[in-house]
Amino acid sequence: MTRETIQAVVTKYLARAIDVDAGTIDTSQSMKDLGANSLDIVEVVSSAMLELRVRVPRSELDDIANIDRLVDLLWEHAQAKAKA
């Protein structure tokens, strides 16, 4: 699984949550900056983890500043799972 695949999954769910085109999402911004509320964020993260079959501890998700960091974190856990 590539980082680009993970980013596409995250932006797909975020685009649905905030009703924008996935191609217009600036991943250097936070989901809140793009108009997502806390329920939207939980749904995006949960849906992405489910589709990607990756589990990230809630404690690690607390420090997510922007979408790029979320994608990096999901990618790191996907890589670790693939090696296990």
N, C-alpha and C positions, 0 to 999 in steps of 0.2 A: 504494500500500500504506500502510495506516495503522499507527500505533504500537499500536493496540488489536489489530490483526490479528497483528502480530509477537508481542505479549504472549500472545495466545491460543495461538500455535504453540509458544512456549517453555514455557508452563505445561502444555500437552498432553503434550509429551515428558517434562517433569519429573514430572508426575503418574504417567505410566507407569513411570518409573524408580524412583520411591519408593513406588508403589502407594497413592496417595491420590486424592481427587477434586480435579480441577483448580480448582474453585471455592473450595477451602479454602486454596490456596497464598497466603501473604503475600509479595508481591513485594518488600517492603522487606528481607527476610531473604536470606541467602546460601543457595545450594543445600546447602552442608554443614550449615548450621543446621537445614535441613529434613530431614536424614538422608541426603543423597546422598553417595556416595563418589566418589573421583576418576574412576573409570571411568564412573560414572553421568553425571558432569558433562561429560566428553568426549563421551559419546553424545548428551546433550541438546543441546549446542552444535553438534555435527556434524550431527545430524538437522535442527535448526532452520535452519542455514545451507543445507543441501541443499534443504529444502522451500521456503525463501524465495528460493533462488538468489542468495545473498549470500555473499561471501567477506570474512572479517575476518582480518587478519594475527594470527598467534599472539601476537606481542609486545603487541598491543593488548588481548588477552584476559587477559593476566597481571594487570592491575590492576582486574579486575572485583570489586567488593565485594559486590554483591547482584544479584538478578534484575532489578530496575528498571534498573540500569546496563547489564546485558547487553542488555536490550530497547532501551535508548537507543542503544547502540553499533550494534546490528543495524539499527535504524531510520536512523541517520545514514548507514550504508553503503548501505542500500537507496535513500535519497534521492539520494545521490551517483551511484549506478548509473543511476537513472532520468533524471538530468540529462545523463548522458554520451551 
